[in-house]
Amino acid sequence: DHDSDFLDKQDKKAIEQIASLILENKLAGKLVIQGHANRIGEADYNKDLSYRRAKAVRKELINNGLDPELTKAIGYGQSFPILSKDPRLALDMSRRVDFLIQ
């Protein structure tokens, strides 16, 4: 959602499935949760918002059994937008959380 770090039931279900997949496959390395925002708003605010999104996902992953020591949340703000010919779609897709295994 725009301007939100709230996780709804559907988000939590998806995170539960991701956590199960990671636990079943015995993650080798650190899971970096990368929060992103679109270009609407101030850059500093978006960086904080994206970090809060990543932290919310990290917390839910930990609640589902992931080791806190093996997770890290980062907020990138509007630094890595999704590009699309459809501007509305690009804005929506840029509000996201990505995962990276290091």
Buried (B, 14 or more C-beta within 10 A) or exposed (E): EEEEBEBEEEBBEEBBEBBEEBBEEEBEEEBBBBBBBBEEBEEEBBBBBBBBBBBBBBBBBBEBEBEEEBBBBBBBBBEEBBEEEEEEEBBBBBBBBBBEEE
